[in-house]
Amino acid sequence: MSTTSLPARKKRKLSETHASEANEDTIATLEKSLMASAENTTSVKVELAKLVKATKKATDPEITHKGIYALYRVFVSLASSGRLVGTQKADNEEKKALRNELLKQLKTYGEFLSSLLKDQEESLHIAALQILMSVLKHLSTAVSKSSGQPQIHMIWWRCIVQGLTLCPLSLRPSSTSSSSNRALISTVRDQFVDTWFSVHDDIRWFFLRDTGNLLKPGATVDPQVPENIFSILEKLNTMPTDASELNEFWIPAFAKAPSDSGPGAEIPDDDEEDDWRKSFDEPDGSEHDNGTGKGNRVYRLSTLQSLHSLTSHRVQFTVCWFALLPHLSGSMPLCLRVLNILHRGIMPHLTRPLRLNDWIGGCVDLGGSIGLLALNSLFTLMQEYNLDYPSFYTKLYAFLDSDVLHLKHRSRFFRLAELFLSSTHLPSTLLASFLKRLSRLSLSAPPAALVAIIPFTYNIMKRHPALMCLVHRRPSINESTGLPENHYVDPFNPDETSPLLTNALDSCLWELVSMKNHYQASVAILARIFEEQFTKPQYALEDFLDHTYGTLFTTEIKKRIKADPALAMEHIKDLFPGKQIAPREGDKETLISATDLVSEIWTFG
């Protein structure tokens, strides 16, 4: 290394330090000048452009942080003074030109903030989200005050939606975010959901509406967008169930309840997408026109009325989810995450849950954990929304194969199966098929699965006494000899796919009865329950579902020994006796000859 290289590096480092200090001073000076000369049109245009440019070009995260907050204070001041909004007819050309320039810089600032949501610096993307939402409140308040009607600043709001769904790369020069990773950062998602999406009714309504339009059929969507939207929706923990719960609004103008309008009156509305009642309209020329020629309703809701309508919130929720689900069908992990929350977090808030039938049915056909969870959602539709699905138990019966007792979702299967088979109105033929199939699978099942199969079978038989014949059936008697048949032919057909045609009710659970001789003591003790009277209460199945080889081994080694085991064994002289040789004439005893090496080694005394 040459001697001149060190001083040069030091000079470059010092120059960078001075440049950073000058940049920080420049931001403070420009902010102070903008606050002081708000009425000077030329000065505001020039200095605001300089401040935006200096903030975007800053490489130090601390300086970027100072720059975005300086711009925040400047734009809030401009919005509060009405410089960013106004009546176009009343303004002169100079004010219109100034407003257009300010709105141009505002859009640039919004795009930069939305890109910071993907920045590698956590402090920057959290600060950017807070500024975006705070500016939205000030801009929407100014627009609502100027127009006389409650409104949201749509341009700024779309910058927020774009930052949360498209996740553009950070525009900060020194940011090193990957160009291929467009996933929403978890800290940004949690901050948005916990602070605004789950709390404020207006933010939730507008987000559901705009993302539903973004995913509508025929629209070109980036592959990462549906996953980002779903990551936000699955974290939603509050959804109104009564109109009185619509009382939290981020934009103050929306907090005032709308005035009541008589039915049939037409309410002007600039946004056609806000009319949630279109979801219930019949197409033109339908049979419901009754010859009047009027296909659609005349009455429409304004944005304010929609925000205070529980039905409108439910419709936007429904439209968003039904637009999202087709985009998630190609990913099994995403389908699994949807099914985990579908029955408790999505169905209760949909206007027409039965429309989920086709999507859930497709998930059932995938099998595995996804199929089991889809069966749970399908059962919820049948139980709570009167869905007619005749092949439900045939689908459930198909899950009973050798894999279900060895995979990690075994406990989930037994939980769901106990729920599905709990009805006392199910036919005994169907229930017998499930018990017989489980009994047959128990022959190759691990002990951890057997300790769940036996209590499960006992509970079903306790609930359905007609199944007692499966354990009390006597062997058939030979008419000619009057003795039991030595060769038993099981009438059960394991290859039959329909649980109503397996002949299981004519069979018996000999497989489970044989488990009383199982090598695992806990399994053998459980299996003896079938030899006793069914007077004991049902088992708490949850106590048996999470057993593994490890828990069974731990139980055995911690078991208290009631009697000491025998340590002394009876001495056996001839463990491997040799071949007996017939005595010759005159011999009194049989001769023993050790004919192999093992007998010679193990012959004592």
C-alpha positions in Angstrom: 0.0 0.0 0.0 1.4 3.4 -1.0 2.0 6.1 1.6 -0.3 8.6 -0.2 -3.3 6.4 0.0 -4.0 7.0 3.7 -4.2 10.9 3.6 -6.4 10.7 0.5 -8.9 8.3 2.4 -8.9 10.7 5.3 -9.7 13.7 3.2 -12.5 11.8 1.5 -13.9 10.8 4.8 -13.8 14.4 6.1 -15.4 15.7 3.0 -18.3 13.2 3.4 -18.7 14.3 7.0 -18.9 18.0 6.1 -21.3 17.1 3.2 -23.6 15.3 5.6 -23.5 18.2 8.1 -24.3 20.6 5.3 -27.2 18.5 4.1 -28.7 18.4 7.6 -28.3 22.2 8.0 -29.8 22.6 4.5 -32.9 20.7 5.5 -33.4 22.8 8.7 -32.8 26.0 6.8 -35.3 25.2 4.0 -37.9 24.2 6.5 -37.5 27.4 8.4 -37.7 29.4 5.2 -40.8 27.6 4.0 -42.6 28.2 7.3 -41.7 31.9 7.3 -42.5 32.7 3.6 -45.7 30.8 3.1 -47.3 33.6 1.1 -44.3 34.0 -1.3 -45.4 31.9 -4.3 -42.0 31.8 -6.0 -40.1 31.1 -2.8 -42.4 28.3 -1.8 -42.2 26.5 -5.2 -38.4 26.7 -5.3 -37.6 25.9 -1.7 -40.1 23.1 -1.5 -38.6 21.4 -4.5 -35.1 21.8 -3.0 -36.3 20.2 0.3 -37.9 17.3 -1.5 -34.8 16.7 -3.6 -32.4 17.0 -0.6 -34.5 14.4 1.4 -34.6 12.0 -1.5 -30.9 12.2 -2.1 -29.8 11.8 1.5 -27.8 8.6 2.1 -27.7 8.8 5.9 -30.9 7.3 7.5 -30.8 10.0 10.2 -30.8 12.8 7.7 -33.6 11.1 5.7 -35.5 10.8 9.0 -35.1 14.6 9.6 -36.1 15.3 6.0 -39.3 13.4 5.9 -40.4 15.0 9.2 -39.5 18.4 7.9 -41.6 17.9 4.9 -44.4 16.5 7.0 -44.6 19.7 9.0 -44.5 21.8 5.8 -47.3 19.9 4.1 -49.4 19.9 7.2 -49.0 23.6 7.4 -49.9 24.0 3.7 -53.0 21.7 4.1 -54.2 23.6 7.2 -54.0 26.9 5.4 -55.9 25.6 2.4 -53.0 25.9 0.0 -53.4 22.3 -1.3 -57.1 22.5 -1.9 -59.5 25.1 -3.1 -62.4 25.9 -5.4 -61.1 25.9 -9.0 -63.5 28.6 -10.2 -62.6 31.1 -7.5 -58.9 30.8 -7.9 -56.8 32.8 -10.3 -54.3 31.3 -12.7 -51.4 32.0 -10.3 -53.0 30.2 -7.4 -53.9 27.2 -9.7 -50.3 27.0 -11.0 -49.0 27.1 -7.4 -51.5 24.4 -6.2 -50.6 22.2 -9.1 -46.9 22.5 -8.3 -47.5 21.8 -4.6 -49.6 18.8 -5.5 -46.8 17.5 -7.7 -44.3 17.8 -4.9 -46.9 16.2 -2.5 -47.2 13.2 -4.9 -43.4 12.9 -5.1 -43.2 13.0 -1.3 -46.0 10.3 -1.0 -44.2 8.0 -3.4 -41.0 8.4 -1.5 -42.7 7.6 1.8 -44.4 4.6 0.4 -41.1 3.3 -0.9 -39.6 3.7 2.6 -42.0 1.1 3.9 -39.7 -1.4 2.2 -36.5 0.2 3.5 -33.9 -1.8 5.5 -33.9 0.7 8.3 -36.8 -0.2 10.7 -37.0 3.3 12.2 -37.5 4.7 8.7 -40.3 2.4 7.5 -42.2 2.8 10.8 -41.8 6.6 10.7 -42.9 6.6 7.0 -46.1 4.7 7.8 -47.0 7.0 10.7 -46.4 10.1 8.5 -48.5 8.7 5.7 -51.5 8.1 7.9 -51.1 11.4 9.7 -50.9 13.4 6.5 -54.0 11.4 5.2 -56.0 12.8 8.2 -54.9 16.4 7.6 -55.4 16.3 3.8 -58.8 14.6 4.1 -59.9 17.2 6.7 -58.8 20.0 4.4 -60.6 18.4 1.3 -63.8 17.8 3.3 -63.8 21.4 4.6 -63.3 22.8 1.2 -66.0 20.7 -0.6 -68.5 20.7 2.3 -68.8 16.9 2.1 -66.8 14.3 4.1 -64.2 12.9 1.8 -60.9 11.0 1.8 -57.9 12.4 0.0 -57.9 9.7 -2.7 -54.5 10.4 -4.3 -52.7 10.2 -1.0 -54.7 7.2 0.1 -53.7 5.3 -3.1 -50.1 6.0 -2.3 -50.6 4.2 1.1 -52.4 1.3 -0.5 -49.7 1.0 -3.2 -47.0 0.9 -0.5 -48.8 -1.8 1.5 -49.7 -4.0 -1.4 -47.1 -3.5 -4.2 -44.3 -2.8 -1.8 -42.1 -0.8 -4.2 -38.3 -0.8 -3.6 -36.9 1.9 -1.4 -35.9 5.1 -3.3 -33.3 6.0 -0.7 -29.9 5.9 -2.4 -28.0 3.8 0.2 -30.8 1.2 0.7 -29.9 -2.4 -0.2 -33.4 -4.0 -0.4 -33.6 -6.9 -2.7 -35.4 -6.2 -6.0 -36.9 -9.7 -6.1 -38.5 -9.5 -2.6 -41.7 -7.6 -2.7 -43.2 -9.1 0.5 -44.7 -6.7 3.1 -42.4 -6.3 6.1 -44.0 -7.8 9.2 -43.4 -4.8 11.4 -45.1 -2.5 8.9 -48.0 -4.9 8.6 -48.5 -5.3 12.4 -48.2 -1.5 12.9 -50.8 -0.8 10.2 -53.2 -3.5 11.4 -52.9 -2.8 15.2 -53.1 0.9 14.9 -55.5 1.6 12.0 -56.9 -1.4 10.2 -58.4 -3.2 13.2 -59.3 0.0 15.0 -60.7 2.6 12.6 -63.9 1.7 10.6 -63.2 4.1 7.8 -59.6 2.9 7.1 -60.9 -0.7 7.1 -63.8 0.1 4.8 -61.6 2.0 2.2 -58.9 -0.7 2.3 -61.3 -3.5 1.7 -63.0 -1.6 -1.1 -59.8 -0.6 -2.9 -58.0 -4.0 -2.6 -61.2 -5.7 -3.8 -61.1 -3.5 -6.9 -57.4 -4.2 -7.3 -58.0 -8.0 -7.4 -61.2 -8.0 -9.5 -61.3 -10.5 -12.4 -59.5 -9.4 -15.5 -57.1 -7.1 -13.6 -53.3 -7.6 -14.0 -51.9 -8.2 -10.6 -48.3 -8.8 -9.4 -48.0 -12.3 -7.9 -46.9 -10.8 -4.6 -49.9 -8.5 -4.2 -52.4 -11.1 -3.1 -50.1 -12.5 -0.5 -49.4 -9.0 0.9 -53.1 -8.3 1.1 -53.8 -11.6 2.7 -51.1 -11.1 5.3 -53.0 -7.9 6.4 -56.5 -9.5 6.3 -55.5 -12.5 8.3 -54.4 -10.3 11.1 -57.7 -8.5 11.3 -59.0 -9.1 14.8 -62.0 -6.7 14.9 -65.0 -6.7 12.6 -68.2 -4.9 13.6 -71.2 -7.1 14.2 -73.7 -4.4 15.1 -74.3 -0.9 13.7 -73.5 0.7 17.2 -69.9 -0.6 16.9 -69.2 1.7 13.9 -67.9 4.5 16.1 -64.1 4.8 15.5 -63.0 6.9 12.6 -59.5 8.1 11.7 -60.8 11.0 9.6 -62.8 13.3 11.8 -65.2 14.3 9.0 -66.6 10.8 8.8 -67.4 10.6 12.6 -70.7 12.6 12.2 -73.6 10.4 11.5 -75.4 10.9 8.1 -78.8 12.5 7.9 -81.6 10.0 7.2 -83.0 10.1 3.7 -86.3 8.7 2.6 -86.4 5.5 0.6 -86.4 5.9 -3.1 -84.5 9.2 -3.0 -81.4 9.4 -5.2 -78.3 10.6 -3.3 -75.6 12.0 -5.5 -72.3 10.2 -5.3 -69.2 10.8 -7.3 -67.8 7.3 -6.8 -69.9 4.5 -8.4 -67.9 1.9 -6.5 -69.3 3.0 -3.1 -72.8 1.7 -4.0 -72.7 -1.6 -2.1 -76.3 -2.3 -3.0 -75.2 -3.3 -6.5 -74.2 -6.6 -5.1 -77.9 -7.4 -4.7 -79.2 -6.1 -8.0 -80.5 -8.4 -10.7 -79.1 -8.1 -14.2 -81.0 -6.1 -16.8 -84.0 -7.9 -18.3 -84.3 -10.4 -15.4 -87.5 -12.0 -14.5 -87.7 -9.7 -11.4 -88.4 -6.6 -13.5 -92.1 -7.5 -13.7 -92.4 -5.5 -16.9 -91.6 -2.2 -15.3 -88.4 -1.8 -17.1 -86.5 -0.9 -13.9 -83.7 -3.3 -13.2 -81.6 -1.4 -10.6 -82.5 0.4 -7.5 -82.8 4.1 -7.6 -81.6 4.6 -4.0 -77.8 4.8 -3.6 -75.6 5.4 -0.5 -73.1 8.1 -0.2 -69.6 7.4 1.1 -70.6 8.7 4.6 -73.8 6.6 4.6 -71.8 3.5 3.6 -69.3 4.0 6.4 -72.1 4.1 8.9 -73.9 1.0 7.4 -73.1 -2.4 8.8 -74.3 -4.1 5.6 -72.0 -2.0 3.6 -69.0 -3.1 5.7 -70.0 -6.7 5.3 -70.4 -6.4 1.5 -66.9 -4.8 1.1 -65.5 -7.6 3.3 -67.2 -10.2 1.1 -66.2 -8.7 -2.2 -62.6 -8.4 -1.1 -62.3 -12.0 0.1 -64.0 -13.5 -3.0 -61.7 -11.5 -5.2 -58.7 -12.7 -3.2 -59.4 -16.4 -2.8 -58.8 -17.3 -6.5 -55.4 -15.8 -6.4 -54.4 -17.9 -3.3 -55.6 -21.3 -4.7 -52.2 -22.0 -6.4 -50.3 -21.9 -3.1 -50.9 -24.8 -0.6 -49.2 -22.9 2.3 -51.5 -19.9 1.7 -54.6 -22.1 1.4 -53.6 -23.7 4.7 -53.4 -20.3 6.4 -56.8 -19.3 4.9 -58.5 -22.5 6.2 -57.1 -21.9 9.7 -59.2 -18.7 10.0 -62.0 -19.4 7.6 -64.6 -20.8 9.9 -64.1 -18.3 12.8 -62.7 -15.2 11.2 -64.2 -15.0 7.7 -67.5 -16.9 7.4 -69.4 -15.0 10.2 -68.8 -11.7 8.4 -69.7 -12.7 4.8 -73.0 -11.8 3.3 -73.3 -15.1 1.4 -71.0 -17.7 3.0 -72.4 -20.5 0.8 -70.5 -19.1 -2.2 -67.4 -20.6 -0.5 -68.7 -24.1 -1.4 -66.7 -24.5 -4.6 -63.4 -23.2 -3.3 -63.6 -25.3 -0.1 -64.6 -28.4 -2.1 -61.4 -27.9 -4.2 -59.3 -27.8 -1.1 -60.9 -31.0 0.2 -59.7 -32.8 -2.9 -56.1 -31.8 -2.1 -56.1 -34.1 0.9 -53.6 -33.9 3.8 -53.8 -31.1 6.3 -55.5 -28.8 3.8 -58.2 -31.4 3.1 -58.9 -31.9 6.8 -59.2 -28.1 7.5 -61.4 -27.8 4.4 -63.7 -30.5 5.8 -64.0 -28.5 9.0 -65.1 -25.4 7.0 -67.4 -27.5 4.9 -69.0 -28.9 8.1 -69.5 -25.4 9.4 -71.3 -24.5 6.2 -73.5 -27.6 6.6 -74.2 -27.0 10.3 -74.7 -23.2 10.5 -75.6 -22.2 6.9 -77.7 -25.3 5.8 -75.4 -26.4 3.0 -76.5 -29.6 1.3 -73.4 -31.7 0.7 -74.3 -35.4 0.5 -70.8 -36.7 -0.1 -69.3 -35.2 3.1 -68.9 -38.4 5.0 -67.6 -40.2 1.9 -64.9 -37.6 1.7 -64.1 -38.0 5.4 -64.0 -41.8 5.0 -61.4 -41.4 2.3 -59.0 -39.7 4.8 -58.8 -43.0 6.8 -55.7 -44.5 5.3 -52.4 -45.7 6.6 -50.9 -42.2 6.5 -53.3 -40.5 8.7 -52.1 -42.4 11.8 -48.4 -41.6 11.1 -48.5 -38.0 10.1 -48.3 -34.9 12.3 -51.9 -33.9 11.7 -53.1 -37.1 13.4 -54.4 -35.3 16.5 -56.2 -32.7 14.3 -58.0 -35.5 12.4 -59.3 -37.2 15.6 -60.5 -33.8 17.0 -62.4 -33.1 13.8 -63.6 -36.7 13.4 -65.1 -36.7 16.9 -66.9 -33.5 16.0 -68.2 -34.8 12.7 -69.4 -38.1 14.1 -71.0 -36.6 17.3 -74.6 -36.5 15.9 -76.9 -39.2 17.3 -78.9 -39.1 14.0 -76.1 -40.7 11.9 -76.9 -44.2 10.7 -75.2 -47.1 12.5 -74.0 -48.5 9.2 -71.9 -45.4 8.5 -70.5 -45.2 12.0 -69.6 -48.9 12.0 -67.6 -48.3 8.8 -65.5 -45.6 10.4 -64.8 -47.8 13.5 -64.0 -50.9 11.5 -61.6 -49.0 9.2 -59.8 -47.5 12.2 -59.7 -51.0 13.8 -58.1 -52.4 10.7 -55.6 -49.6 10.5 -54.6 -50.2 14.2 -52.8 -53.4 13.2 -50.0 -51.3 11.7 -50.4 -48.2 13.8 -47.8 -46.9 16.3 -48.6 -47.1 20.0 -49.2 -43.3 20.1 -52.0 -43.7 17.6 -53.5 -46.7 19.4 -54.0 -44.8 22.6 -56.2 -42.4 20.7 -58.0 -45.0 18.6 -59.3 -47.0 21.6 -60.8 -44.1 23.5 -62.2 -42.7 20.3 -63.9 -46.0 19.5 -65.2 -46.3 23.0 -66.8 -42.9 22.9 -68.6 -43.5 19.6 -69.9 -46.9 20.8 -71.0 -45.3 24.1 -72.9 -42.6 22.2 -74.4 -45.2 19.8 -75.5 -48.4 21.6 -76.5 -50.0 18.3 -72.8 -50.5 17.6 -72.3 -52.8 20.6 -72.7 -55.8 18.3 -69.2 -55.0 17.0 -67.6 -56.2 20.2 -70.1 -58.8 21.4 -70.6 -60.8 18.2 -70.1 -64.5 18.7 -68.3 -66.7 16.2 -70.6 -68.6 13.8 -71.5 -72.2 14.8 -71.1 -75.1 12.4 -74.5 -76.7 12.0 -73.2 -80.2 11.5 -70.8 -80.3 14.5 -72.3 -77.7 16.7 -68.9 -76.2 17.3 -67.5 -72.7 16.5 -66.0 -72.3 13.1 -62.2 -72.4 13.2 -61.9 -70.2 10.1 -63.4 -66.8 10.4 -64.2 -64.8 7.2 -64.5 -61.1 7.9 -67.4 -59.7 5.8 -65.9 -56.2 5.9 -64.9 -54.9 2.5 -61.8 -52.5 3.0 -61.8 -51.6 -0.7 -65.3 -50.1 -0.7 -65.2 -46.2 -0.9 -68.7 -45.6 0.3 -69.1 -46.0 4.1 -72.7 -47.2 3.6 -71.7 -50.3 1.6 -68.7 -51.8 3.5 -70.7 -54.5 5.5 -68.9 -53.2 8.6 -72.0 -53.6 10.8 -71.9 -57.4 10.1 -68.2 -57.6 11.2 -66.5 -57.2 14.5 -63.6 -55.3 16.0 -61.4 -58.3 16.5 -58.3 -56.1 15.7 -58.9 -53.9 18.7 -59.7 -56.8 21.0 -56.3 -58.3 20.0 -54.6 -55.2 21.3 -55.0 -56.5 24.9 -51.9 -58.6 24.2 -50.0 -55.5 22.8 -46.3 -55.2 23.9 -47.0 -51.7 25.2 -48.6 -51.9 28.6 -50.6 -48.8 28.3 -52.2 -50.0 25.1 -53.0 -53.4 26.5 -54.6 -51.9 29.5 -56.8 -49.6 27.4 -57.8 -52.4 25.1 -59.3 -54.4 28.0 -62.1 -51.8 28.3 -63.9 -53.8 25.6 -64.1 -56.8 27.8 -65.9 -54.9 30.5 -69.4 -53.5 30.9 -69.8 -50.1 29.1 -70.7 -48.4 32.4 -67.7 -46.0 32.5 -68.2 -42.4 31.3 -66.8 -41.3 28.0 -63.1 -40.6 27.8 -61.8 -37.0 27.5 -60.2 -37.6 24.1 -58.0 -34.5 24.3 -55.9 -36.3 27.0 -54.9 -39.0 24.5 -54.2 -37.0 21.3 -50.8 -35.5 21.9 -48.9 -38.7 22.9 -45.7 -39.7 21.1 -43.1 -42.3 21.5 -41.3 -39.9 23.8 -44.3 -39.3 26.1 -45.1 -43.0 26.3 -41.5 -43.8 27.2 -41.4 -41.1 29.8 -44.7 -42.4 31.4 -43.2 -45.9 31.6 -40.0 -44.9 33.3 -41.8 -42.7 35.8 -44.4 -45.3 36.7 -44.3 -46.5 40.3 -43.5 -50.2 40.7 -46.0 -51.8 43.0 -44.1 -55.1 43.4 -40.3 -55.6 43.1 -39.4 -57.6 40.0 -37.8 -61.0 40.4 -34.0 -60.8 40.3 -33.2 -64.5 40.8 -34.0 -67.1 38.2 -34.5 -70.8 38.5 -31.4 -72.7 37.3 -32.0 -74.6 34.2 -29.5 -77.4 33.6 -30.2 -78.2 30.0 -31.2 -75.0 28.2 -30.5 -76.5 24.8 -31.0 -80.3 25.4 -29.1 -82.6 23.1 -30.6 -85.4 20.9 -32.0 -88.3 22.8 -30.5 -91.7 21.9 -32.6 -94.8 22.3 -31.1 -97.1 25.0 -29.4 -100.3 24.0 -30.2 -103.6 25.5 -29.0 -103.7 29.1 -29.0 -99.8 29.5 -31.3 -98.5 32.2 -31.4 -94.8 31.2 -31.9 -92.8 28.0 -28.6 -91.4 26.7 -28.2 -87.7 26.0 -25.8 -86.7 23.3 -24.7 -83.1 22.7 -24.8 -83.1 19.0 -23.9 -79.4 18.4 -21.6 -76.7 19.7 -24.4 -74.7 21.4 -25.6 -77.7 23.4 -22.0 -78.3 24.5 -21.5 -74.7 25.6 -24.8 -74.5 27.5 -24.6 -77.9 29.3 -23.8 -77.3 33.0 -23.1 -79.6 35.8 
